[in-house]
Amino acid sequence: MLEAVISWIYILIVSFSVGYAALYALLGYLGKHNGDKEGSFLLRPLFCVLAGLCLLTVYAQYFSLFSGVGLAANLLLLITCVIILFVFRRELPSFLKASAVRTGSLNLAVIAFLFLAFALFTSSGYMHYDSDLYHAQSIRWIEEYGIVPGLGNLHSRLAYNSAAFPLTALFSFSFLTGRSLHVMAGLFAFLLSVKILPLFSVFRTVLKKTGSRENAGPGKSPLFPASQFVRLAALYYLCSVFDEITAPSSDYFLVLLIFLLSIFWCELSESSDPPAEDLMILSLLTPVIFSIKLSGALFVLLFLYPAVLFLRGKKYRQVLLPALLMILSAAPFLIRNVILSGYLLYPFPGLDLFSFDFKIPAGMAAYDAAEIGAYGRGLKSALLFDTPFRGWFPLWLSSLGFIDRISFVLSVLCLPVLLFAFFLRFLRKKESGCAIMILCAVTAASFAFWFLNAPLVRYGCVYLYLLPALTAGLLSKPLSERLSSRPAGRRSALMLGSAFLLLFLLYKGGLFVKDLRAMLPRYRAHILSQQDYGDYSDVIDTFVLDGITFYFPAEGDRTGYGYFPSAPLLREDLELRGKDLRAGFRAK
């Protein structure tokens, strides 16, 4: 726990500094100057940290193209932060003081508690199977070499490029401790927990004797906006994975980042006239989602909405730089794909643009693609990938848990509802509320993309939870507008909503406490240091390739972090492209 706390303090400082400077510059470029910047909804400490982390994710990917991501990357980052803090030495104290006053002492105390709680959850837990299979090895390759041509030939899963791994390597501090920390998924979970806090404001509103009268009337904010439904879905997810976020799996990064982005987008959409500048800045986070996992690729379409708003106002300059930043943010991910596998996107053998000698053989790439799709459909062999829909769908649906099955059915029902809502909006030529509709459309498209390709729940559970939440928020708005004109009706609705939330907390809280009690012995064992990757010393064997010793497991397929370099099996169909590991690998 102590390691997580210390590392998080450092990460929060550098990410806040980078994020604040970037937001300050972008807001100025997009048309907000001086005092207008402080009025921006996004120029707040939490979003500064989130923006900084996304920017550092891109930075870590670029750095990995030239060198290992470790001490040198952190020294350059520290120098940059010192310069930023010096430049903004007058603005930052007043900014932080105003933010603390706005947050309130009670909320600050709750945030401090959440910080310690999630640091504890991050210190120990259930290590994801794939983390000891290839996540740990991917991170170590990035720490020591940055990137190696044809690395996917050694182990095809090392070509499953994810921006989560360079970011984890940047803050693993292996150059200090000799161990590799994996605290970034937990940090994103903490940030999401802070963003969920306004969900509980409904209790405070009900307890206020005059709250219902003050907020009643036409034009007032909706009773249960879409952001609150998304927060509820995010709370459910956090309570489900709190004991798993010690693992550096890209699945957690994807879900947590999409939830954070969606809440911010919903909050902006709930204003009568969401600022195009803020929407544009939010959309700049989407290339990071795409680079973390391909199942989130369609979220880059959010960029189109603020771009259209600026173009309609003939503000072409405000679109040019963001479009360039989108390309620059996605570029290192695509470059890393090519170097690791020889393909622009792996495993998509149909997109075959290059003929490097280190390219993974087409047959292996096709097998990997089929295996991912088959496994996502609940089939245990890549040879079953062509099983027709009527063959795999009933088995897949029956394998889902109760909540996931209900969420899937609700998500499918949401699709025609959203289509009808779009049709009505088109007929009425109504422009207000377009931002939330765009988010709904992108989420629906992402849900369909996930389901039709590899519908494994951990790949796309965010769409199962997010799509019904957004639809519920969309449908509740007309009802909220009617109730807002009657104080008694508004208060009754708030009390009903509070009762529902309380029942949800009792249900999920009971399960959470039960799971937490089971985890306490593991947490007590890691108060000072974080749980390390798995130890497979009892099954490790070796083979020699061009004079270099490699490790592989005599049983199973995992080697963890310590045995490096390693592969899941003995490789005799491989050769080095040069005299050392930096030259890379190719198939014979």
Secondary structure per residue as TSV (DSSP state, phi and psi in degrees):
chain	resnum	aa	ss	phi	psi
A	1	M	-	360.0	-43.0
A	2	L	H	-61.6	-39.3
A	3	E	H	-61.6	-41.5
A	4	A	H	-65.1	-42.9
A	5	V	H	-61.6	-49.0
A	6	I	H	-63.4	-46.3
A	7	S	H	-65.8	-37.9
A	8	W	H	-65.1	-38.9
A	9	I	H	-59.4	-46.1
A	10	Y	H	-62.3	-47.5
A	11	I	H	-63.2	-41.5
A	12	L	H	-63.9	-38.8
A	13	I	H	-65.5	-49.2
A	14	V	H	-70.6	-39.3
A	15	S	H	-69.7	-37.2
A	16	F	H	-63.7	-44.3
A	17	S	H	-60.5	-49.5
A	18	V	H	-64.6	-43.6
A	19	G	H	-65.8	-41.1
A	20	Y	H	-63.4	-45.9
A	21	A	H	-63.6	-42.4
A	22	A	H	-65.9	-43.3
A	23	L	H	-65.8	-41.5
A	24	Y	H	-59.4	-44.3
A	25	A	H	-69.2	-42.4
A	26	L	H	-66.4	-41.4
A	27	L	H	-62.5	-38.5
A	28	G	H	-65.1	-42.1
A	29	Y	H	-65.1	-37.5
A	30	L	H	-80.6	-5.1
A	31	G	T	121.5	-0.1
A	32	K	-	-99.9	128.7
A	33	H	-	-128.7	148.9
A	34	N	T	50.1	-117.5
A	35	G	H	-65.3	-23.6
A	36	D	H	-63.4	-30.7
A	37	K	H	-64.6	-43.5
A	38	E	H	-63.3	-25.0
A	39	G	T	-81.3	-6.1
A	40	S	-	-66.1	138.2
A	41	F	S	-62.9	-30.4
A	42	L	S	-87.6	-21.3
A	43	L	-	-77.7	70.4
A	44	R	S	-132.6	154.5
A	45	P	H	-53.8	-42.9
A	46	L	H	-62.8	-45.5
A	47	F	H	-72.7	-30.9
A	48	C	H	-58.9	-43.5
A	49	V	H	-64.7	-45.3
A	50	L	H	-62.4	-46.3
A	51	A	H	-62.3	-40.4
A	52	G	H	-62.8	-41.5
A	53	L	H	-64.3	-39.4
A	54	C	H	-66.5	-40.3
A	55	L	H	-65.0	-40.0
A	56	L	H	-69.8	-27.4
A	57	T	H	-63.1	-43.3
A	58	V	H	-66.3	-41.8
A	59	Y	H	-59.0	-45.7
A	60	A	H	-63.8	-36.1
A	61	Q	H	-67.2	-44.1
A	62	Y	H	-62.6	-43.1
A	63	F	H	-62.0	-37.0
A	64	S	H	-66.1	-18.4
A	65	L	T	-71.9	-17.9
A	66	F	T	-119.2	-22.2
A	67	S	S	-163.8	168.3
A	68	G	-	-63.7	146.1
A	69	V	S	-95.6	100.9
A	70	G	S	-158.1	-120.4
A	71	L	H	-61.1	-49.1
A	72	A	H	-60.9	-40.8
A	73	A	H	-63.2	-38.5
A	74	N	H	-74.2	-35.9
A	75	L	H	-64.0	-43.9
A	76	L	H	-62.2	-39.6
A	77	L	H	-65.4	-42.2
A	78	L	H	-63.4	-42.4
A	79	I	H	-60.9	-43.3
A	80	T	H	-61.2	-41.9
A	81	C	H	-66.9	-39.1
A	82	V	H	-61.4	-41.9
A	83	I	H	-63.8	-43.6
A	84	I	H	-62.8	-45.5
A	85	L	H	-64.3	-33.9
A	86	F	H	-69.3	-44.6
A	87	V	H	-62.1	-39.5
A	88	F	T	-102.2	27.2
A	89	R	T	-63.9	-24.5
A	90	R	T	-87.4	-37.5
A	91	E	H	-77.6	-37.9
A	92	L	H	-63.9	-43.9
A	93	P	H	-57.7	-46.5
A	94	S	H	-67.9	-36.1
A	95	F	H	-62.5	-47.3
A	96	L	H	-68.5	-37.1
A	97	K	H	-65.1	-44.9
A	98	A	H	-62.9	-37.9
A	99	S	H	-66.4	-38.6
A	100	A	H	-66.5	-41.2
A	101	V	H	-64.7	-41.7
A	102	R	H	-64.9	-36.6
A	103	T	H	-72.0	-41.1
A	104	G	-	92.9	149.6
A	105	S	H	-65.3	-38.2
A	106	L	H	-64.1	-46.8
A	107	N	H	-64.7	-36.2
A	108	L	H	-62.7	-39.5
A	109	A	H	-65.1	-40.5
A	110	V	H	-64.8	-41.3
A	111	I	H	-63.4	-40.1
A	112	A	H	-62.5	-40.8
A	113	F	H	-63.6	-44.5
A	114	L	H	-63.0	-36.8
A	115	F	H	-58.3	-47.9
A	116	L	H	-69.9	-39.3
A	117	A	H	-63.4	-46.5
A	118	F	H	-73.5	-26.6
A	119	A	H	-63.5	-37.5
A	120	L	H	-67.0	-45.3
A	121	F	H	-62.2	-34.4
A	122	T	H	-74.5	-22.2
A	123	S	H	-74.4	-23.6
A	124	S	S	-157.9	156.0
A	125	G	-	165.3	-164.9
A	126	Y	-	-85.6	115.1
A	127	M	-	-74.5	127.4
A	128	H	-	-57.6	139.9
A	129	Y	H	-55.0	-44.8
A	130	D	H	-69.1	-18.0
A	131	S	I	-65.9	-40.9
A	132	D	I	-84.0	-13.0
A	133	L	I	-80.7	-48.4
A	134	Y	I	-150.5	-18.7
A	135	H	I	-58.1	-50.2
A	136	A	H	-62.3	-42.5
A	137	Q	H	-66.1	-39.5
A	138	S	H	-60.1	-45.0
A	139	I	H	-64.1	-40.2
A	140	R	H	-68.7	-38.2
A	141	W	H	-59.4	-40.4
A	142	I	H	-68.5	-40.7
A	143	E	H	-60.1	-42.8
A	144	E	H	-94.6	-33.1
A	145	Y	T	-124.9	-16.4
A	146	G	S	83.5	-73.1
A	147	I	-	-154.1	146.8
A	148	V	-	-131.3	127.9
A	149	P	T	-60.2	135.1
A	150	G	T	68.2	23.1
A	151	L	H	-59.6	-29.9
A	152	G	H	-62.8	-17.3
A	153	N	H	-71.7	-29.8
A	154	L	H	-70.0	-43.7
A	155	H	-	-153.3	114.7
A	156	S	G	-56.4	-29.1
A	157	R	G	-74.8	-15.9
A	158	L	G	-70.5	-11.2
A	159	A	G	-90.3	-3.1
A	160	Y	-	-76.1	73.9
A	161	N	-	-65.6	131.0
A	162	S	-	-140.8	136.4
A	163	A	T	-65.2	-15.9
A	164	A	H	-63.5	-30.1
A	165	F	H	-75.4	-45.6
A	166	P	H	-60.8	-37.4
A	167	L	H	-65.0	-42.8
A	168	T	H	-63.2	-40.7
A	169	A	H	-64.0	-38.0
A	170	L	H	-59.1	-36.7
A	171	F	T	-115.8	28.7
A	172	S	S	-84.6	-21.8
A	173	F	-	55.6	33.2
A	174	S	H	-65.3	-25.0
A	175	F	H	-71.8	-14.8
A	176	L	H	-101.1	-44.4
A	177	T	H	-102.0	-16.9
A	178	G	S	79.6	-6.0
A	179	R	S	-117.7	162.3
A	180	S	-	-110.7	108.3
A	181	L	-	-73.4	152.4
A	182	H	-	-137.9	76.3
A	183	V	-	-111.3	1.7
A	184	M	H	-76.3	-37.4
A	185	A	H	-61.3	-40.2
A	186	G	H	-64.3	-36.1
A	187	L	H	-66.7	-42.8
A	188	F	H	-62.4	-36.9
A	189	A	H	-64.3	-39.9
A	190	F	H	-62.3	-45.0
A	191	L	H	-60.5	-40.1
A	192	L	H	-66.6	-37.9
A	193	S	H	-62.3	-36.4
A	194	V	H	-66.8	-40.2
A	195	K	H	-70.4	-19.6
A	196	I	H	-80.2	-21.5
A	197	L	G	-49.9	-41.0
A	198	P	G	-59.9	-12.9
A	199	L	G	-57.0	-33.6
A	200	F	G	-86.1	2.5
A	201	S	H	-66.2	-19.1
A	202	V	H	-62.7	-33.2
A	203	F	H	-65.7	-43.6
A	204	R	H	-64.0	-37.8
A	205	T	H	-65.2	-41.1
A	206	V	H	-67.2	-38.0
A	207	L	H	-72.1	-23.7
A	208	K	S	-73.1	126.3
A	209	K	T	-65.6	-33.0
A	210	T	T	-105.1	3.4
A	211	G	H	-59.8	-41.3
A	212	S	H	-68.2	-32.7
A	213	R	H	-74.7	-38.5
A	214	E	H	-65.6	-35.0
A	215	N	T	-96.6	1.5
A	216	A	-	-81.9	159.5
A	217	G	S	118.3	157.9
A	218	P	T	-61.3	143.8
A	219	G	T	82.7	-2.6
A	220	K	-	-77.4	166.7
A	221	S	-	-65.2	146.9
A	222	P	-	-64.0	153.4
A	223	L	S	-61.8	-51.9
A	224	F	S	-125.7	83.1
A	225	P	-	-67.4	164.7
A	226	A	H	-58.7	-33.6
A	227	S	H	-60.8	-32.6
A	228	Q	H	-70.9	-38.7
A	229	F	H	-65.3	-38.9
A	230	V	H	-66.1	-39.1
A	231	R	H	-61.5	-40.0
A	232	L	H	-62.8	-43.8
A	233	A	H	-63.0	-40.5
A	234	A	H	-66.1	-36.9
A	235	L	H	-63.2	-41.8
A	236	Y	H	-59.7	-43.8
A	237	Y	H	-64.4	-45.0
A	238	L	H	-60.7	-41.0
A	239	C	H	-66.6	-22.1
A	240	S	H	-86.1	-27.2
A	241	V	H	-118.4	9.6
A	242	F	T	-58.6	-27.5
A	243	D	T	-93.2	10.2
A	244	E	T	-120.4	-10.7
A	245	I	T	-74.8	3.6
A	246	T	T	-72.7	-21.1
A	247	A	S	-82.9	142.2
A	248	P	-	-87.2	41.8
A	249	S	-	-73.8	136.2
A	250	S	H	-65.1	-22.0
A	251	D	H	-59.0	-43.5
A	252	Y	H	-67.3	-41.8
A	253	F	H	-58.8	-45.6
A	254	L	H	-60.1	-52.7
A	255	V	H	-63.8	-45.7
A	256	L	H	-64.2	-41.6
A	257	L	H	-69.4	-39.2
A	258	I	H	-65.0	-40.6
A	259	F	H	-61.7	-45.9
A	260	L	H	-61.1	-48.4
A	261	L	H	-60.2	-42.4
A	262	S	H	-65.7	-39.8
A	263	I	H	-64.7	-45.3
A	264	F	H	-61.5	-43.9
A	265	W	H	-63.0	-42.5
A	266	C	H	-63.0	-43.0
A	267	E	H	-61.0	-41.5
A	268	L	H	-66.2	-39.6
A	269	S	H	-67.1	-23.6
A	270	E	T	-79.2	-10.3
A	271	S	S	-80.1	155.0
A	272	S	S	-64.2	-31.6
A	273	D	S	-140.4	81.9
A	274	P	-	-61.3	131.7
A	275	P	-	-63.0	128.7
A	276	A	H	-62.8	-31.1
A	277	E	H	-62.4	-45.0
A	278	D	H	-68.5	-40.3
A	279	L	H	-62.9	-39.0
A	280	M	H	-63.5	-43.9
A	281	I	H	-64.1	-40.1
A	282	L	H	-60.4	-41.3
A	283	S	H	-66.1	-21.9
A	284	L	T	-70.2	-12.1
A	285	L	T	-80.5	-17.0
A	286	T	H	-67.7	-31.0
A	287	P	H	-61.0	-28.6
A	288	V	H	-68.4	-39.6
A	289	I	H	-59.4	-46.4
A	290	F	H	-59.2	-40.6
A	291	S	H	-79.3	-15.4
A	292	I	H	-78.2	-43.5
A	293	K	-	-157.1	136.8
A	294	L	G	-65.0	-22.3
A	295	S	G	-66.3	-13.3
A	296	G	G	-101.3	13.2
A	297	A	G	-61.7	-34.9
A	298	L	G	-70.7	-11.9
A	299	F	G	-68.0	-16.6
A	300	V	G	-64.1	-18.1
A	301	L	G	-66.7	-17.3
A	302	L	G	-59.6	-25.8
A	303	F	G	-59.6	-30.3
A	304	L	H	-63.9	-35.0
A	305	Y	H	-65.8	-55.4
A	306	P	H	-64.3	-30.2
A	307	A	H	-62.3	-42.3
A	308	V	H	-64.7	-39.8
A	309	L	H	-59.8	-43.2
A	310	F	H	-69.8	-41.3
A	311	L	H	-65.6	-36.0
A	312	R	H	-65.4	-29.2
A	313	G	T	-90.2	10.3
A	314	K	T	57.7	33.7
A	315	K	-	-100.7	70.5
A	316	Y	T	-67.6	-32.1
A	317	R	H	-62.4	-36.0
A	318	Q	H	-71.2	-11.1
A	319	V	H	-99.8	-30.1
A	320	L	H	-61.8	-53.8
A	321	L	H	-65.0	-47.4
A	322	P	H	-57.0	-39.4
A	323	A	H	-62.9	-39.9
A	324	L	H	-65.4	-40.3
A	325	L	H	-64.8	-37.1
A	326	M	H	-60.0	-44.8
A	327	I	H	-65.7	-44.6
A	328	L	H	-65.2	-31.0
A	329	S	H	-72.9	-34.5
A	330	A	H	-85.1	-22.7
A	331	A	H	-57.8	-47.5
A	332	P	H	-64.4	-31.7
A	333	F	H	-63.3	-45.4
A	334	L	H	-68.0	-39.1
A	335	I	H	-64.1	-43.1
A	336	R	H	-62.0	-39.5
A	337	N	H	-56.9	-47.6
A	338	V	H	-62.7	-44.0
A	339	I	H	-69.6	-38.5
A	340	L	H	-73.0	-35.5
A	341	S	H	-127.3	-20.9
A	342	G	S	89.5	0.6
A	343	Y	S	-119.3	148.1
A	344	L	S	-65.0	-40.3
A	345	L	S	-131.1	129.8
A	346	Y	T	-122.8	138.1
A	347	P	T	-97.3	97.3
A	348	F	-	-127.2	77.9
A	349	P	T	-61.8	-19.6
A	350	G	T	-66.5	-26.1
A	351	L	S	-93.5	71.5
A	352	D	-	-104.5	98.8
A	353	L	-	-111.0	-12.5
A	354	F	-	-126.1	163.0
A	355	S	-	-134.5	41.1
A	356	F	-	-66.4	152.7
A	357	D	T	-69.8	-19.5
A	358	F	T	-93.4	7.0
A	359	K	-	-64.3	137.1
A	360	I	-	-62.9	133.1
A	361	P	-	-53.7	142.1
A	362	A	H	-57.9	-36.7
A	363	G	H	-62.9	-43.0
A	364	M	H	-65.5	-41.1
A	365	A	H	-63.1	-41.8
A	366	A	H	-65.0	-39.8
A	367	Y	H	-64.0	-43.0
A	368	D	H	-60.4	-44.4
A	369	A	H	-61.9	-42.7
A	370	A	H	-66.9	-37.7
A	371	E	H	-65.9	-41.6
A	372	I	H	-62.2	-47.0
A	373	G	H	-64.3	-43.2
A	374	A	H	-66.5	-44.7
A	375	Y	H	-62.9	-38.9
A	376	G	H	-62.4	-29.6
A	377	R	T	-89.5	6.3
A	378	G	T	84.8	10.9
A	379	L	-	-94.2	142.2
A	380	K	S	-94.2	4.8
A	381	S	-	-144.7	141.1
A	382	A	G	-63.5	-24.4
A	383	L	G	-67.3	-16.8
A	384	L	G	-94.9	8.6
A	385	F	T	-59.0	-33.8
A	386	D	T	-83.2	9.1
A	387	T	-	-57.3	129.9
A	388	P	-	-64.6	161.3
A	389	F	H	-53.3	-45.5
A	390	R	H	-66.2	-16.8
A	391	G	H	-85.6	-41.1
A	392	W	H	-96.1	-28.8
A	393	F	H	-61.9	-47.6
A	394	P	H	-59.0	-39.6
A	395	L	H	-67.5	-41.4
A	396	W	H	-62.8	-46.4
A	397	L	H	-63.7	-40.7
A	398	S	H	-69.4	-20.7
A	399	S	H	-80.6	-13.2
A	400	L	S	-73.9	149.8
A	401	G	-	-68.0	168.0
A	402	F	H	-59.7	-48.7
A	403	I	H	-65.7	-41.3
A	404	D	H	-66.3	-35.9
A	405	R	H	-66.9	-43.5
A	406	I	H	-62.6	-42.0
A	407	S	H	-63.5	-38.4
A	408	F	H	-65.0	-45.8
A	409	V	H	-60.9	-43.8
A	410	L	H	-63.3	-40.1
A	411	S	H	-62.8	-42.1
A	412	V	H	-63.5	-41.6
A	413	L	H	-66.7	-27.4
A	414	C	H	-68.4	-28.2
A	415	L	H	-60.5	-51.0
A	416	P	H	-67.5	-32.0
A	417	V	H	-61.8	-46.2
A	418	L	H	-66.8	-38.3
A	419	L	H	-61.6	-42.1
A	420	F	H	-65.8	-39.6
A	421	A	H	-63.4	-39.5
A	422	F	H	-64.5	-40.4
A	423	F	H	-63.1	-44.5
A	424	L	H	-63.2	-41.3
A	425	R	H	-64.7	-37.1
A	426	F	H	-66.2	-41.9
A	427	L	H	-65.1	-40.1
A	428	R	H	-83.7	-8.0
A	429	K	T	52.2	44.3
A	430	K	-	-91.7	126.4
A	431	E	-	-98.2	-24.0
A	432	S	T	-68.6	143.8
A	433	G	T	79.4	12.8
A	434	C	H	-66.8	-33.7
A	435	A	H	-60.9	-44.5
A	436	I	H	-68.6	-33.1
A	437	M	H	-66.8	-37.4
A	438	I	H	-63.8	-42.6
A	439	L	H	-62.9	-41.1
A	440	C	H	-61.1	-43.1
A	441	A	H	-64.6	-43.5
A	442	V	H	-65.9	-39.8
A	443	T	H	-65.6	-41.6
A	444	A	H	-63.8	-42.6
A	445	A	H	-64.6	-39.0
A	446	S	H	-66.0	-38.9
A	447	F	H	-60.1	-46.9
A	448	A	H	-64.9	-41.9
A	449	F	H	-61.2	-44.2
A	450	W	H	-64.0	-46.6
A	451	F	H	-67.0	-37.3
A	452	L	H	-79.4	-15.8
A	453	N	H	-106.3	-63.1
A	454	A	-	-148.0	82.1
A	455	P	-	-79.4	45.0
A	456	L	-	-73.0	132.7
A	457	V	H	-59.2	-40.8
A	458	R	H	-69.8	-18.1
A	459	Y	H	-74.8	-33.5
A	460	G	H	-137.8	22.9
A	461	C	H	-60.8	-26.6
A	462	V	H	-61.9	-33.9
A	463	Y	H	-74.1	-35.2
A	464	L	H	-61.8	-36.3
A	465	Y	H	-90.3	-35.4
A	466	L	H	-75.9	-40.2
A	467	L	H	-62.6	-48.6
A	468	P	H	-63.3	-34.7
A	469	A	H	-65.3	-44.9
A	470	L	H	-65.5	-40.9
A	471	T	H	-65.1	-40.9
A	472	A	H	-62.4	-41.2
A	473	G	H	-64.6	-36.5
A	474	L	H	-67.7	-42.7
A	475	L	H	-74.6	-27.0
A	476	S	H	-76.7	-16.5
A	477	K	H	-62.1	-47.6
A	478	P	H	-59.7	-39.8
A	479	L	H	-64.4	-40.5
A	480	S	H	-61.6	-40.5
A	481	E	H	-64.5	-35.8
A	482	R	H	-70.0	-44.0
A	483	L	H	-70.8	-26.6
A	484	S	H	-63.2	-25.5
A	485	S	T	-80.4	-8.5
A	486	R	-	-125.4	110.4
A	487	P	H	-55.7	-41.1
A	488	A	H	-65.2	-43.9
A	489	G	H	-65.2	-37.8
A	490	R	H	-63.8	-44.8
A	491	R	H	-66.7	-38.1
A	492	S	H	-63.1	-42.5
A	493	A	H	-64.5	-40.1
A	494	L	H	-63.9	-40.2
A	495	M	H	-66.2	-38.6
A	496	L	H	-65.5	-43.3
A	497	G	H	-62.8	-39.3
A	498	S	H	-64.9	-39.6
A	499	A	H	-64.7	-41.5
A	500	F	H	-63.3	-45.0
A	501	L	H	-63.4	-39.4
A	502	L	H	-63.9	-42.6
A	503	L	H	-63.6	-40.5
A	504	F	H	-61.6	-43.8
A	505	L	H	-65.4	-37.8
A	506	L	H	-65.6	-41.6
A	507	Y	H	-67.5	-57.4
A	508	K	H	-72.0	-33.3
A	509	G	H	-64.2	-38.4
A	510	G	H	-62.7	-44.3
A	511	L	H	-64.9	-38.6
A	512	F	H	-62.8	-46.2
A	513	V	H	-63.4	-39.0
A	514	K	H	-61.7	-46.9
A	515	D	H	-66.5	-36.6
A	516	L	H	-64.6	-41.0
A	517	R	H	-62.2	-36.4
A	518	A	H	-68.9	-26.9
A	519	M	H	-88.9	-15.1
A	520	L	H	-54.5	-42.7
A	521	P	H	-59.2	-37.0
A	522	R	H	-70.1	-38.5
A	523	Y	H	-65.6	-41.1
A	524	R	H	-61.9	-30.0
A	525	A	T	-77.0	-10.5
A	526	H	T	-129.9	40.0
A	527	I	S	-66.2	-37.0
A	528	L	S	-93.5	-48.9
A	529	S	S	-117.7	153.4
A	530	Q	-	-79.0	146.3
A	531	Q	-	-56.9	131.7
A	532	D	-	-85.8	172.4
A	533	Y	-	-63.0	169.9
A	534	G	-	-66.9	155.1
A	535	D	-	-108.1	120.1
A	536	Y	-	-121.5	30.7
A	537	S	T	-61.2	-26.1
A	538	D	T	-78.0	-10.2
A	539	V	T	-122.6	3.0
A	540	I	E	-77.3	134.2
A	541	D	E	-127.7	174.5
A	542	T	E	-131.6	157.9
A	543	F	E	-143.0	157.2
A	544	V	E	-112.3	130.1
A	545	L	E	-126.7	114.3
A	546	D	T	50.8	41.4
A	547	G	T	84.9	-0.7
A	548	I	E	-109.4	133.5
A	549	T	E	-83.9	129.5
A	550	F	E	-117.8	154.5
A	551	Y	E	-108.8	149.7
A	552	F	E	-151.8	153.2
A	553	P	E	-83.0	129.5
A	554	A	S	-69.3	-24.6
A	555	E	S	-130.2	141.9
A	556	G	S	73.0	-158.8
A	557	D	S	-139.9	15.1
A	558	R	-	-114.0	145.0
A	559	T	-	-127.8	-11.1
A	560	G	T	74.2	-149.7
A	561	Y	T	-100.5	-37.0
A	562	G	T	-66.7	-36.7
A	563	Y	S	-91.0	106.1
A	564	F	-	-139.6	136.4
A	565	P	S	-80.1	153.3
A	566	S	B	-140.4	163.8
A	567	A	-	-138.6	158.9
A	568	P	S	-74.6	-11.0
A	569	L	S	-154.1	166.6
A	570	L	-	-66.3	124.8
A	571	R	-	-109.3	121.6
A	572	E	-	-117.9	-3.7
A	573	D	S	-103.7	31.4
A	574	L	E	-134.7	152.7
A	575	E	E	-148.9	153.8
A	576	L	E	-77.4	149.0
A	577	R	S	-86.0	-8.0
A	578	G	S	-156.7	-154.6
A	579	K	S	-87.4	-17.0
A	580	D	S	-139.0	-179.1
A	581	L	G	-66.4	-28.4
A	582	R	G	-62.5	-25.4
A	583	A	G	-71.2	-23.5
A	584	G	-	95.9	-170.6
A	585	F	E	-129.5	155.4
A	586	R	E	-147.0	154.7
A	587	A	E	-78.2	142.3
A	588	K	-	-68.2	360.0
